[in-house]
């Protein structure tokens, strides 16, 4: 393989990896059990490491089953330092019709892992 082809392939790989690694900023809230039925899976139980997607991300069900790594980046209210420093990879199982753009509605268990639940709403970064 020629040097030029190798360089082109490496650049292509780097571009792909860079686009995957770019996190979106948004907000997160949480919802409480029961988590069924869900818009994606009806009454099929999918555990507690789950989230509901805003209408744009949900995209008529296209987001069902996608996994996102979510990390708290800060608070949105008077709760000081709500973040725990942990991140969680969630699976989209539901639609959040009341969520705004770039908002995820996390299960109560996930939210509690990454932030103080008393915060209610937090700033997040999320990456597929």
N, C-alpha and C positions, 0 to 999 in steps of 0.2 A: 504494500500500500504506500502510495507516495506521501511525502511530507505534507503537501497541501491538503490532501484528503483527510489526513489525520487531524490537522489543525481545524478544518471545517467540522469534522465530527466532534471534536472536543468542545468547540464553541457552541455547537448545537446542544450538546449534553449540558453544558453550563447554563445555557439559557433556559432549558427545561427545568433544571434543578432550582434555579433562581425564581422562576415563576411559581413553582410549587411552594417554596419556602416563605413567600411573602404573606404575612398575616394581615387580616382585615381587622380594623378596630371597630368596636361597637359597644353595645350594652347587653347585660343579661339580667333577667329576673328568674324567679323559680315558681314551679307549680308543685302541688302536693298530691300524694296518692289519693285515689287509685289512678294508675297510668293507663288503664284500658277502659273503654276502647280508645284506640288511636286512629288518626286519619290514614296512616300507612298500613297498619297491620290488624285493624279491627280489634278483636278480643284475644289475639295472640300475644302472650306475655313476652316482653323483650328486656326484662330486668329493670335496674334503676340507673344505669349509666347511660342516660338518654337525654334527648332534648327535642323541643319543638322549634321549627324554623319559621321565620317571618314569611309573609306571603310571597315576596320576591324570591327568596332563597328556596322556599318550598316548591315553587314553580310547577304547580299542578301535580305534585307527587314525585317530580324528578329527583328531589333531594332524599327521598325515602331510602334508608340504609346507608347513606353517606356518613362518613366518620370525620369528626372535626376535633382537633386538639384545642382546648379552651384554657385560657389563663387569665386570671384577674389582674388588671393593671392599675386599678384605683377605685375610689368611691365616687358616688354621685350625690351624696347627702352628708349629714352631720356625723356619721359614724367614722371616726378616725381610723385610718389604716385597716380597711376591711379585708385585705388580701392575705392569704395564708402562705403564698409563695409556691403553692402546688399547682399543677396543671392536670387536666383529665381529658381523655379522648372519649367523646360521646358519639352515640349513633342517633341520627335523626329518625324519629318514629312518629312525629305528629306535626301538625300545622298550628301555628299561633296566629289566628286571624287579627288579634289586637296588637301584635308586635309591630314596631316600626322597622325601618330599614336597618340592616346590620344588627338586629336584636335577636338573641336566642332566649328561649324560655327553658331553663335547665330543670332537671328533676331536683327536688329538694336535697337529695343525697349529694348530687354533684355540686350544687351551689355551696353546700356546707363544707365540702372538701376544699374548695378554692377560695371561699370567703366567709365572713361572718354573716349568717343568715339575717341578723338584725338590720343589715344594710339594705336589704330588700331589692336594690338595684345597684349594679356595679358596672364599671368600665371593664371591657375585656379585649383581648386579641384572640382571634380564632383562625385556624389554618386547616385546610382539608388535607 
